[in-house]
Amino acid sequence: MYVCLCKAVTDKDIHRAVAQGAVSMRCLRQENGVGSQCGRCTCHAKEVLDEALQNQSTPVTVDTAPGLGMCYP
């Protein structure tokens, strides 16, 4: 199902991004453009992102060093 119509991003695209290491809405915005135009998709995209993160079988460690702009661990 489409989550972001402006950028044609589906729930499967978000699950795929998480499988490849995306851990935040910032990552989805940078990689897929989710929420970067009208913004109507952000709430649902966040729900799909949270669901995908919960379904991951391996824990994710995120480097939160400020200013690095890194999305992927």
mmCIF file of the N, C-alpha and C atoms, coordinates in Angstrom:
data_MODEL
# 
_entry.id   MODEL 
# 
loop_
_atom_site.group_PDB 
_atom_site.id 
_atom_site.type_symbol 
_atom_site.label_atom_id 
_atom_site.label_alt_id 
_atom_site.label_comp_id 
_atom_site.label_asym_id 
_atom_site.label_entity_id 
_atom_site.label_seq_id 
_atom_site.pdbx_PDB_ins_code 
_atom_site.Cartn_x 
_atom_site.Cartn_y 
_atom_site.Cartn_z 
_atom_site.occupancy 
_atom_site.B_iso_or_equiv 
_atom_site.pdbx_formal_charge 
_atom_site.auth_seq_id 
_atom_site.auth_comp_id 
_atom_site.auth_asym_id 
_atom_site.auth_atom_id 
_atom_site.pdbx_PDB_model_num 
ATOM 1   N N  . MET A 1 1  ? 0.840  -1.174 0.000  1.00 0.00 ? 1  MET A N  1 
ATOM 2   C CA . MET A 1 1  ? 0.000  0.000  0.000  1.00 0.00 ? 1  MET A CA 1 
ATOM 3   C C  . MET A 1 1  ? 0.894  1.249  0.000  1.00 0.00 ? 1  MET A C  1 
ATOM 4   N N  . TYR A 1 2  ? 0.447  2.271  -0.727 1.00 0.00 ? 2  TYR A N  1 
ATOM 5   C CA . TYR A 1 2  ? 1.215  3.513  -0.752 1.00 0.00 ? 2  TYR A CA 1 
ATOM 6   C C  . TYR A 1 2  ? 1.101  4.234  0.584  1.00 0.00 ? 2  TYR A C  1 
ATOM 7   N N  . VAL A 1 3  ? 2.235  4.672  1.081  1.00 0.00 ? 3  VAL A N  1 
ATOM 8   C CA . VAL A 1 3  ? 2.295  5.456  2.308  1.00 0.00 ? 3  VAL A CA 1 
ATOM 9   C C  . VAL A 1 3  ? 2.483  6.919  1.938  1.00 0.00 ? 3  VAL A C  1 
ATOM 10  N N  . CYS A 1 4  ? 3.378  7.183  0.997  1.00 0.00 ? 4  CYS A N  1 
ATOM 11  C CA . CYS A 1 4  ? 3.661  8.545  0.530  1.00 0.00 ? 4  CYS A CA 1 
ATOM 12  C C  . CYS A 1 4  ? 3.330  8.629  -0.954 1.00 0.00 ? 4  CYS A C  1 
ATOM 13  N N  . LEU A 1 5  ? 2.237  9.308  -1.268 1.00 0.00 ? 5  LEU A N  1 
ATOM 14  C CA . LEU A 1 5  ? 1.834  9.443  -2.663 1.00 0.00 ? 5  LEU A CA 1 
ATOM 15  C C  . LEU A 1 5  ? 2.754  10.380 -3.430 1.00 0.00 ? 5  LEU A C  1 
ATOM 16  N N  . CYS A 1 6  ? 3.233  11.421 -2.781 1.00 0.00 ? 6  CYS A N  1 
ATOM 17  C CA . CYS A 1 6  ? 4.093  12.400 -3.456 1.00 0.00 ? 6  CYS A CA 1 
ATOM 18  C C  . CYS A 1 6  ? 5.362  11.756 -4.009 1.00 0.00 ? 6  CYS A C  1 
ATOM 19  N N  . LYS A 1 7  ? 5.932  10.827 -3.257 1.00 0.00 ? 7  LYS A N  1 
ATOM 20  C CA . LYS A 1 7  ? 7.195  10.178 -3.641 1.00 0.00 ? 7  LYS A CA 1 
ATOM 21  C C  . LYS A 1 7  ? 7.009  8.712  -4.029 1.00 0.00 ? 7  LYS A C  1 
ATOM 22  N N  . ALA A 1 8  ? 5.759  8.255  -4.092 1.00 0.00 ? 8  ALA A N  1 
ATOM 23  C CA . ALA A 1 8  ? 5.425  6.883  -4.487 1.00 0.00 ? 8  ALA A CA 1 
ATOM 24  C C  . ALA A 1 8  ? 6.152  5.842  -3.632 1.00 0.00 ? 8  ALA A C  1 
ATOM 25  N N  . VAL A 1 9  ? 6.118  6.037  -2.311 1.00 0.00 ? 9  VAL A N  1 
ATOM 26  C CA . VAL A 1 9  ? 6.769  5.117  -1.376 1.00 0.00 ? 9  VAL A CA 1 
ATOM 27  C C  . VAL A 1 9  ? 5.700  4.224  -0.750 1.00 0.00 ? 9  VAL A C  1 
ATOM 28  N N  . THR A 1 10 ? 5.950  2.923  -0.789 1.00 0.00 ? 10 THR A N  1 
ATOM 29  C CA . THR A 1 10 ? 5.005  1.959  -0.233 1.00 0.00 ? 10 THR A CA 1 
ATOM 30  C C  . THR A 1 10 ? 5.471  1.466  1.134  1.00 0.00 ? 10 THR A C  1 
ATOM 31  N N  . ASP A 1 11 ? 4.581  0.754  1.816  1.00 0.00 ? 11 ASP A N  1 
ATOM 32  C CA . ASP A 1 11 ? 4.958  0.149  3.088  1.00 0.00 ? 11 ASP A CA 1 
ATOM 33  C C  . ASP A 1 11 ? 6.077  -0.865 2.883  1.00 0.00 ? 11 ASP A C  1 
ATOM 34  N N  . LYS A 1 12 ? 6.081  -1.554 1.755  1.00 0.00 ? 12 LYS A N  1 
ATOM 35  C CA . LYS A 1 12 ? 7.155  -2.508 1.457  1.00 0.00 ? 12 LYS A CA 1 
ATOM 36  C C  . LYS A 1 12 ? 8.490  -1.788 1.295  1.00 0.00 ? 12 LYS A C  1 
ATOM 37  N N  . ASP A 1 13 ? 8.472  -0.593 0.702  1.00 0.00 ? 13 ASP A N  1 
ATOM 38  C CA . ASP A 1 13 ? 9.702  0.199  0.572  1.00 0.00 ? 13 ASP A CA 1 
ATOM 39  C C  . ASP A 1 13 ? 10.260 0.555  1.949  1.00 0.00 ? 13 ASP A C  1 
ATOM 40  N N  . ILE A 1 14 ? 9.376  0.891  2.877  1.00 0.00 ? 14 ILE A N  1 
ATOM 41  C CA . ILE A 1 14 ? 9.812  1.246  4.231  1.00 0.00 ? 14 ILE A CA 1 
ATOM 42  C C  . ILE A 1 14 ? 10.372 0.021  4.945  1.00 0.00 ? 14 ILE A C  1 
ATOM 43  N N  . HIS A 1 15 ? 9.701  -1.117 4.816  1.00 0.00 ? 15 HIS A N  1 
ATOM 44  C CA . HIS A 1 15 ? 10.216 -2.352 5.422  1.00 0.00 ? 15 HIS A CA 1 
ATOM 45  C C  . HIS A 1 15 ? 11.573 -2.714 4.820  1.00 0.00 ? 15 HIS A C  1 
ATOM 46  N N  . ARG A 1 16 ? 11.729 -2.528 3.525  1.00 0.00 ? 16 ARG A N  1 
ATOM 47  C CA . ARG A 1 16 ? 13.004 -2.806 2.862  1.00 0.00 ? 16 ARG A CA 1 
ATOM 48  C C  . ARG A 1 16 ? 14.094 -1.865 3.375  1.00 0.00 ? 16 ARG A C  1 
ATOM 49  N N  . ALA A 1 17 ? 13.758 -0.599 3.550  1.00 0.00 ? 17 ALA A N  1 
ATOM 50  C CA . ALA A 1 17 ? 14.731 0.375  4.060  1.00 0.00 ? 17 ALA A CA 1 
ATOM 51  C C  . ALA A 1 17 ? 15.184 0.000  5.468  1.00 0.00 ? 17 ALA A C  1 
ATOM 52  N N  . VAL A 1 18 ? 14.260 -0.454 6.301  1.00 0.00 ? 18 VAL A N  1 
ATOM 53  C CA . VAL A 1 18 ? 14.615 -0.881 7.657  1.00 0.00 ? 18 VAL A CA 1 
ATOM 54  C C  . VAL A 1 18 ? 15.516 -2.108 7.597  1.00 0.00 ? 18 VAL A C  1 
ATOM 55  N N  . ALA A 1 19 ? 15.206 -3.031 6.715  1.00 0.00 ? 19 ALA A N  1 
ATOM 56  C CA . ALA A 1 19 ? 16.046 -4.226 6.567  1.00 0.00 ? 19 ALA A CA 1 
ATOM 57  C C  . ALA A 1 19 ? 17.465 -3.859 6.136  1.00 0.00 ? 19 ALA A C  1 
ATOM 58  N N  . GLN A 1 20 ? 17.589 -2.720 5.437  1.00 0.00 ? 20 GLN A N  1 
ATOM 59  C CA . GLN A 1 20 ? 18.898 -2.258 4.978  1.00 0.00 ? 20 GLN A CA 1 
ATOM 60  C C  . GLN A 1 20 ? 19.559 -1.321 5.984  1.00 0.00 ? 20 GLN A C  1 
ATOM 61  N N  . GLY A 1 21 ? 18.871 -1.059 7.116  1.00 0.00 ? 21 GLY A N  1 
ATOM 62  C CA . GLY A 1 21 ? 19.503 -0.296 8.176  1.00 0.00 ? 21 GLY A CA 1 
ATOM 63  C C  . GLY A 1 21 ? 18.863 1.016  8.572  1.00 0.00 ? 21 GLY A C  1 
ATOM 64  N N  . ALA A 1 22 ? 17.794 1.434  7.923  1.00 0.00 ? 22 ALA A N  1 
ATOM 65  C CA . ALA A 1 22 ? 17.132 2.684  8.304  1.00 0.00 ? 22 ALA A CA 1 
ATOM 66  C C  . ALA A 1 22 ? 16.545 2.547  9.706  1.00 0.00 ? 22 ALA A C  1 
ATOM 67  N N  . VAL A 1 23 ? 16.720 3.573  10.531 1.00 0.00 ? 23 VAL A N  1 
ATOM 68  C CA . VAL A 1 23 ? 16.258 3.501  11.917 1.00 0.00 ? 23 VAL A CA 1 
ATOM 69  C C  . VAL A 1 23 ? 15.404 4.695  12.336 1.00 0.00 ? 23 VAL A C  1 
ATOM 70  N N  . SER A 1 24 ? 15.166 5.641  11.436 1.00 0.00 ? 24 SER A N  1 
ATOM 71  C CA . SER A 1 24 ? 14.425 6.840  11.824 1.00 0.00 ? 24 SER A CA 1 
ATOM 72  C C  . SER A 1 24 ? 13.711 7.446  10.623 1.00 0.00 ? 24 SER A C  1 
ATOM 73  N N  . MET A 1 25 ? 12.814 8.378  10.920 1.00 0.00 ? 25 MET A N  1 
ATOM 74  C CA . MET A 1 25 ? 12.140 9.115  9.854  1.00 0.00 ? 25 MET A CA 1 
ATOM 75  C C  . MET A 1 25 ? 13.149 9.932  9.060  1.00 0.00 ? 25 MET A C  1 
ATOM 76  N N  . ARG A 1 26 ? 14.172 10.420 9.718  1.00 0.00 ? 26 ARG A N  1 
ATOM 77  C CA . ARG A 1 26 ? 15.220 11.165 9.020  1.00 0.00 ? 26 ARG A CA 1 
ATOM 78  C C  . ARG A 1 26 ? 15.849 10.297 7.927  1.00 0.00 ? 26 ARG A C  1 
ATOM 79  N N  . CYS A 1 27 ? 16.107 9.047  8.257  1.00 0.00 ? 27 CYS A N  1 
ATOM 80  C CA . CYS A 1 27 ? 16.674 8.116  7.274  1.00 0.00 ? 27 CYS A CA 1 
ATOM 81  C C  . CYS A 1 27 ? 15.719 7.930  6.095  1.00 0.00 ? 27 CYS A C  1 
ATOM 82  N N  . LEU A 1 28 ? 14.440 7.720  6.400  1.00 0.00 ? 28 LEU A N  1 
ATOM 83  C CA . LEU A 1 28 ? 13.462 7.532  5.329  1.00 0.00 ? 28 LEU A CA 1 
ATOM 84  C C  . LEU A 1 28 ? 13.355 8.773  4.458  1.00 0.00 ? 28 LEU A C  1 
ATOM 85  N N  . ARG A 1 29 ? 13.408 9.941  5.075  1.00 0.00 ? 29 ARG A N  1 
ATOM 86  C CA . ARG A 1 29 ? 13.334 11.192 4.323  1.00 0.00 ? 29 ARG A CA 1 
ATOM 87  C C  . ARG A 1 29 ? 14.540 11.336 3.402  1.00 0.00 ? 29 ARG A C  1 
ATOM 88  N N  . GLN A 1 30 ? 15.725 11.025 3.924  1.00 0.00 ? 30 GLN A N  1 
ATOM 89  C CA . GLN A 1 30 ? 16.945 11.159 3.128  1.00 0.00 ? 30 GLN A CA 1 
ATOM 90  C C  . GLN A 1 30 ? 17.006 10.144 1.996  1.00 0.00 ? 30 GLN A C  1 
ATOM 91  N N  . GLU A 1 31 ? 16.600 8.923  2.276  1.00 0.00 ? 31 GLU A N  1 
ATOM 92  C CA . GLU A 1 31 ? 16.735 7.848  1.291  1.00 0.00 ? 31 GLU A CA 1 
ATOM 93  C C  . GLU A 1 31 ? 15.553 7.746  0.330  1.00 0.00 ? 31 GLU A C  1 
ATOM 94  N N  . ASN A 1 32 ? 14.334 8.002  0.815  1.00 0.00 ? 32 ASN A N  1 
ATOM 95  C CA . ASN A 1 32 ? 13.141 7.792  0.006  1.00 0.00 ? 32 ASN A CA 1 
ATOM 96  C C  . ASN A 1 32 ? 12.310 9.051  -0.218 1.00 0.00 ? 32 ASN A C  1 
ATOM 97  N N  . GLY A 1 33 ? 12.628 10.123 0.477  1.00 0.00 ? 33 GLY A N  1 
ATOM 98  C CA . GLY A 1 33 ? 11.863 11.354 0.326  1.00 0.00 ? 33 GLY A CA 1 
ATOM 99  C C  . GLY A 1 33 ? 10.561 11.385 1.107  1.00 0.00 ? 33 GLY A C  1 
ATOM 100 N N  . VAL A 1 34 ? 10.346 10.414 1.984  1.00 0.00 ? 34 VAL A N  1 
ATOM 101 C CA . VAL A 1 34 ? 9.104  10.339 2.758  1.00 0.00 ? 34 VAL A CA 1 
ATOM 102 C C  . VAL A 1 34 ? 8.939  11.600 3.609  1.00 0.00 ? 34 VAL A C  1 
ATOM 103 N N  . GLY A 1 35 ? 7.779  12.250 3.479  1.00 0.00 ? 35 GLY A N  1 
ATOM 104 C CA . GLY A 1 35 ? 7.482  13.426 4.280  1.00 0.00 ? 35 GLY A CA 1 
ATOM 105 C C  . GLY A 1 35 ? 8.177  14.695 3.845  1.00 0.00 ? 35 GLY A C  1 
ATOM 106 N N  . SER A 1 36 ? 8.800  14.679 2.684  1.00 0.00 ? 36 SER A N  1 
ATOM 107 C CA . SER A 1 36 ? 9.573  15.850 2.260  1.00 0.00 ? 36 SER A CA 1 
ATOM 108 C C  . SER A 1 36 ? 8.784  16.828 1.398  1.00 0.00 ? 36 SER A C  1 
ATOM 109 N N  . GLN A 1 37 ? 7.544  16.478 1.043  1.00 0.00 ? 37 GLN A N  1 
ATOM 110 C CA . GLN A 1 37 ? 6.753  17.412 0.247  1.00 0.00 ? 37 GLN A CA 1 
ATOM 111 C C  . GLN A 1 37 ? 5.567  17.925 1.045  1.00 0.00 ? 37 GLN A C  1 
ATOM 112 N N  . CYS A 1 38 ? 4.412  17.310 0.926  1.00 0.00 ? 38 CYS A N  1 
ATOM 113 C CA . CYS A 1 38 ? 3.227  17.845 1.614  1.00 0.00 ? 38 CYS A CA 1 
ATOM 114 C C  . CYS A 1 38 ? 3.195  17.478 3.095  1.00 0.00 ? 38 CYS A C  1 
ATOM 115 N N  . GLY A 1 39 ? 3.837  16.372 3.483  1.00 0.00 ? 39 GLY A N  1 
ATOM 116 C CA . GLY A 1 39 ? 3.909  15.980 4.883  1.00 0.00 ? 39 GLY A CA 1 
ATOM 117 C C  . GLY A 1 39 ? 2.742  15.176 5.411  1.00 0.00 ? 39 GLY A C  1 
ATOM 118 N N  . ARG A 1 40 ? 1.734  14.936 4.593  1.00 0.00 ? 40 ARG A N  1 
ATOM 119 C CA . ARG A 1 40 ? 0.556  14.201 5.063  1.00 0.00 ? 40 ARG A CA 1 
ATOM 120 C C  . ARG A 1 40 ? 0.865  12.750 5.429  1.00 0.00 ? 40 ARG A C  1 
ATOM 121 N N  . CYS A 1 41 ? 1.942  12.219 4.898  1.00 0.00 ? 41 CYS A N  1 
ATOM 122 C CA . CYS A 1 41 ? 2.261  10.804 5.109  1.00 0.00 ? 41 CYS A CA 1 
ATOM 123 C C  . CYS A 1 41 ? 3.048  10.543 6.386  1.00 0.00 ? 41 CYS A C  1 
ATOM 124 N N  . THR A 1 42 ? 3.545  11.567 7.039  1.00 0.00 ? 42 THR A N  1 
ATOM 125 C CA . THR A 1 42 ? 4.513  11.347 8.115  1.00 0.00 ? 42 THR A CA 1 
ATOM 126 C C  . THR A 1 42 ? 3.976  10.497 9.267  1.00 0.00 ? 42 THR A C  1 
ATOM 127 N N  . CYS A 1 43 ? 2.740  10.685 9.671  1.00 0.00 ? 43 CYS A N  1 
ATOM 128 C CA . CYS A 1 43 ? 2.190  9.896  10.786 1.00 0.00 ? 43 CYS A CA 1 
ATOM 129 C C  . CYS A 1 43 ? 2.110  8.419  10.421 1.00 0.00 ? 43 CYS A C  1 
ATOM 130 N N  . HIS A 1 44 ? 1.576  8.135  9.243  1.00 0.00 ? 44 HIS A N  1 
ATOM 131 C CA . HIS A 1 44 ? 1.452  6.733  8.834  1.00 0.00 ? 44 HIS A CA 1 
ATOM 132 C C  . HIS A 1 44 ? 2.824  6.130  8.556  1.00 0.00 ? 44 HIS A C  1 
ATOM 133 N N  . ALA A 1 45 ? 3.717  6.902  7.957  1.00 0.00 ? 45 ALA A N  1 
ATOM 134 C CA . ALA A 1 45 ? 5.074  6.409  7.697  1.00 0.00 ? 45 ALA A CA 1 
ATOM 135 C C  . ALA A 1 45 ? 5.769  6.055  9.002  1.00 0.00 ? 45 ALA A C  1 
ATOM 136 N N  . LYS A 1 46 ? 5.573  6.857  10.034 1.00 0.00 ? 46 LYS A N  1 
ATOM 137 C CA . LYS A 1 46 ? 6.169  6.584  11.347 1.00 0.00 ? 46 LYS A CA 1 
ATOM 138 C C  . LYS A 1 46 ? 5.601  5.295  11.930 1.00 0.00 ? 46 LYS A C  1 
ATOM 139 N N  . GLU A 1 47 ? 4.301  5.071  11.765 1.00 0.00 ? 47 GLU A N  1 
ATOM 140 C CA . GLU A 1 47 ? 3.685  3.828  12.237 1.00 0.00 ? 47 GLU A CA 1 
ATOM 141 C C  . GLU A 1 47 ? 4.287  2.616  11.526 1.00 0.00 ? 47 GLU A C  1 
ATOM 142 N N  . VAL A 1 48 ? 4.445  2.716  10.211 1.00 0.00 ? 48 VAL A N  1 
ATOM 143 C CA . VAL A 1 48 ? 5.020  1.614  9.435  1.00 0.00 ? 48 VAL A CA 1 
ATOM 144 C C  . VAL A 1 48 ? 6.478  1.409  9.828  1.00 0.00 ? 48 VAL A C  1 
ATOM 145 N N  . LEU A 1 49 ? 7.207  2.500  10.016 1.00 0.00 ? 49 LEU A N  1 
ATOM 146 C CA . LEU A 1 49 ? 8.602  2.412  10.446 1.00 0.00 ? 49 LEU A CA 1 
ATOM 147 C C  . LEU A 1 49 ? 8.701  1.707  11.800 1.00 0.00 ? 49 LEU A C  1 
ATOM 148 N N  . ASP A 1 50 ? 7.886  2.114  12.761 1.00 0.00 ? 50 ASP A N  1 
ATOM 149 C CA . ASP A 1 50 ? 7.906  1.497  14.092 1.00 0.00 ? 50 ASP A CA 1 
ATOM 150 C C  . ASP A 1 50 ? 7.578  0.008  14.016 1.00 0.00 ? 50 ASP A C  1 
ATOM 151 N N  . GLU A 1 51 ? 6.589  -0.335 13.200 1.00 0.00 ? 51 GLU A N  1 
ATOM 152 C CA . GLU A 1 51 ? 6.219  -1.743 13.017 1.00 0.00 ? 51 GLU A CA 1 
ATOM 153 C C  . GLU A 1 51 ? 7.386  -2.534 12.423 1.00 0.00 ? 51 GLU A C  1 
ATOM 154 N N  . ALA A 1 52 ? 8.028  -1.976 11.419 1.00 0.00 ? 52 ALA A N  1 
ATOM 155 C CA . ALA A 1 52 ? 9.154  -2.655 10.776 1.00 0.00 ? 52 ALA A CA 1 
ATOM 156 C C  . ALA A 1 52 ? 10.313 -2.826 11.750 1.00 0.00 ? 52 ALA A C  1 
ATOM 157 N N  . LEU A 1 53 ? 10.564 -1.815 12.567 1.00 0.00 ? 53 LEU A N  1 
ATOM 158 C CA . LEU A 1 53 ? 11.643 -1.909 13.552 1.00 0.00 ? 53 LEU A CA 1 
ATOM 159 C C  . LEU A 1 53 ? 11.334 -2.971 14.606 1.00 0.00 ? 53 LEU A C  1 
ATOM 160 N N  . GLN A 1 54 ? 10.074 -3.082 15.011 1.00 0.00 ? 54 GLN A N  1 
ATOM 161 C CA . GLN A 1 54 ? 9.681  -4.095 15.993 1.00 0.00 ? 54 GLN A CA 1 
ATOM 162 C C  . GLN A 1 54 ? 9.803  -5.500 15.425 1.00 0.00 ? 54 GLN A C  1 
ATOM 163 N N  . ASN A 1 55 ? 9.590  -5.636 14.129 1.00 0.00 ? 55 ASN A N  1 
ATOM 164 C CA . ASN A 1 55 ? 9.643  -6.947 13.491 1.00 0.00 ? 55 ASN A CA 1 
ATOM 165 C C  . ASN A 1 55 ? 11.057 -7.402 13.180 1.00 0.00 ? 55 ASN A C  1 
ATOM 166 N N  . GLN A 1 56 ? 12.019 -6.522 13.355 1.00 0.00 ? 56 GLN A N  1 
ATOM 167 C CA . GLN A 1 56 ? 13.408 -6.897 13.099 1.00 0.00 ? 56 GLN A CA 1 
ATOM 168 C C  . GLN A 1 56 ? 13.847 -7.957 14.085 1.00 0.00 ? 56 GLN A C  1 
ATOM 169 N N  . SER A 1 57 ? 14.612 -8.907 13.599 1.00 0.00 ? 57 SER A N  1 
ATOM 170 C CA . SER A 1 57 ? 15.064 -9.984 14.479 1.00 0.00 ? 57 SER A CA 1 
ATOM 171 C C  . SER A 1 57 ? 16.352 -9.643 15.213 1.00 0.00 ? 57 SER A C  1 
ATOM 172 N N  . THR A 1 58 ? 17.103 -8.663 14.715 1.00 0.00 ? 58 THR A N  1 
ATOM 173 C CA . THR A 1 58 ? 18.355 -8.294 15.367 1.00 0.00 ? 58 THR A CA 1 
ATOM 174 C C  . THR A 1 58 ? 18.257 -6.874 15.896 1.00 0.00 ? 58 THR A C  1 
ATOM 175 N N  . PRO A 1 59 ? 18.770 -6.633 17.097 1.00 0.00 ? 59 PRO A N  1 
ATOM 176 C CA . PRO A 1 59 ? 18.750 -5.278 17.649 1.00 0.00 ? 59 PRO A CA 1 
ATOM 177 C C  . PRO A 1 59 ? 19.652 -4.351 16.843 1.00 0.00 ? 59 PRO A C  1 
ATOM 178 N N  . VAL A 1 60 ? 19.270 -3.091 16.809 1.00 0.00 ? 60 VAL A N  1 
ATOM 179 C CA . VAL A 1 60 ? 20.023 -2.092 16.061 1.00 0.00 ? 60 VAL A CA 1 
ATOM 180 C C  . VAL A 1 60 ? 20.722 -1.164 17.034 1.00 0.00 ? 60 VAL A C  1 
ATOM 181 N N  . THR A 1 61 ? 21.989 -0.892 16.788 1.00 0.00 ? 61 THR A N  1 
ATOM 182 C CA . THR A 1 61 ? 22.741 0.075  17.569 1.00 0.00 ? 61 THR A CA 1 
ATOM 183 C C  . THR A 1 61 ? 22.953 1.296  16.694 1.00 0.00 ? 61 THR A C  1 
ATOM 184 N N  . VAL A 1 62 ? 22.614 2.455  17.223 1.00 0.00 ? 62 VAL A N  1 
ATOM 185 C CA . VAL A 1 62 ? 22.702 3.681  16.442 1.00 0.00 ? 62 VAL A CA 1 
ATOM 186 C C  . VAL A 1 62 ? 23.769 4.581  17.023 1.00 0.00 ? 62 VAL A C  1 
ATOM 187 N N  . ASP A 1 63 ? 24.650 5.071  16.171 1.00 0.00 ? 63 ASP A N  1 
ATOM 188 C CA . ASP A 1 63 ? 25.656 6.043  16.575 1.00 0.00 ? 63 ASP A CA 1 
ATOM 189 C C  . ASP A 1 63 ? 24.981 7.405  16.575 1.00 0.00 ? 63 ASP A C  1 
ATOM 190 N N  . THR A 1 64 ? 24.856 8.011  17.743 1.00 0.00 ? 64 THR A N  1 
ATOM 191 C CA . THR A 1 64 ? 24.141 9.281  17.848 1.00 0.00 ? 64 THR A CA 1 
ATOM 192 C C  . THR A 1 64 ? 25.080 10.470 17.958 1.00 0.00 ? 64 THR A C  1 
ATOM 193 N N  . ALA A 1 65 ? 26.302 10.311 17.476 1.00 0.00 ? 65 ALA A N  1 
ATOM 194 C CA . ALA A 1 65 ? 27.251 11.421 17.524 1.00 0.00 ? 65 ALA A CA 1 
ATOM 195 C C  . ALA A 1 65 ? 26.690 12.598 16.734 1.00 0.00 ? 65 ALA A C  1 
ATOM 196 N N  . PRO A 1 66 ? 26.615 13.778 17.346 1.00 0.00 ? 66 PRO A N  1 
ATOM 197 C CA . PRO A 1 66 ? 26.022 14.932 16.675 1.00 0.00 ? 66 PRO A CA 1 
ATOM 198 C C  . PRO A 1 66 ? 26.837 15.375 15.463 1.00 0.00 ? 66 PRO A C  1 
ATOM 199 N N  . GLY A 1 67 ? 26.098 15.799 14.438 1.00 0.00 ? 67 GLY A N  1 
ATOM 200 C CA . GLY A 1 67 ? 26.745 16.389 13.274 1.00 0.00 ? 67 GLY A CA 1 
ATOM 201 C C  . GLY A 1 67 ? 27.248 15.424 12.227 1.00 0.00 ? 67 GLY A C  1 
ATOM 202 N N  . LEU A 1 68 ? 27.147 14.135 12.466 1.00 0.00 ? 68 LEU A N  1 
ATOM 203 C CA . LEU A 1 68 ? 27.657 13.189 11.479 1.00 0.00 ? 68 LEU A CA 1 
ATOM 204 C C  . LEU A 1 68 ? 26.678 12.946 10.347 1.00 0.00 ? 68 LEU A C  1 
ATOM 205 N N  . GLY A 1 69 ? 25.385 13.133 10.596 1.00 0.00 ? 69 GLY A N  1 
ATOM 206 C CA . GLY A 1 69 ? 24.390 12.935 9.561  1.00 0.00 ? 69 GLY A CA 1 
ATOM 207 C C  . GLY A 1 69 ? 24.260 11.485 9.114  1.00 0.00 ? 69 GLY A C  1 
ATOM 208 N N  . MET A 1 70 ? 24.628 10.565 9.964  1.00 0.00 ? 70 MET A N  1 
ATOM 209 C CA . MET A 1 70 ? 24.578 9.150  9.615  1.00 0.00 ? 70 MET A CA 1 
ATOM 210 C C  . MET A 1 70 ? 23.197 8.596  9.944  1.00 0.00 ? 70 MET A C  1 
ATOM 211 N N  . CYS A 1 71 ? 22.633 7.844  9.020  1.00 0.00 ? 71 CYS A N  1 
ATOM 212 C CA . CYS A 1 71 ? 21.360 7.187  9.279  1.00 0.00 ? 71 CYS A CA 1 
ATOM 213 C C  . CYS A 1 71 ? 21.534 5.717  9.542  1.00 0.00 ? 71 CYS A C  1 
ATOM 214 N N  . TYR A 1 72 ? 22.548 5.146  8.999  1.00 0.00 ? 72 TYR A N  1 
ATOM 215 C CA . TYR A 1 72 ? 22.705 3.704  9.082  1.00 0.00 ? 72 TYR A CA 1 
ATOM 216 C C  . TYR A 1 72 ? 23.828 3.354  10.030 1.00 0.00 ? 72 TYR A C  1 
ATOM 217 N N  . PRO A 1 73 ? 23.575 2.363  10.893 1.00 0.00 ? 73 PRO A N  1 
ATOM 218 C CA . PRO A 1 73 ? 24.588 1.968  11.869 1.00 0.00 ? 73 PRO A CA 1 
ATOM 219 C C  . PRO A 1 73 ? 25.797 1.350  11.198 1.00 0.00 ? 73 PRO A C  1 
# 
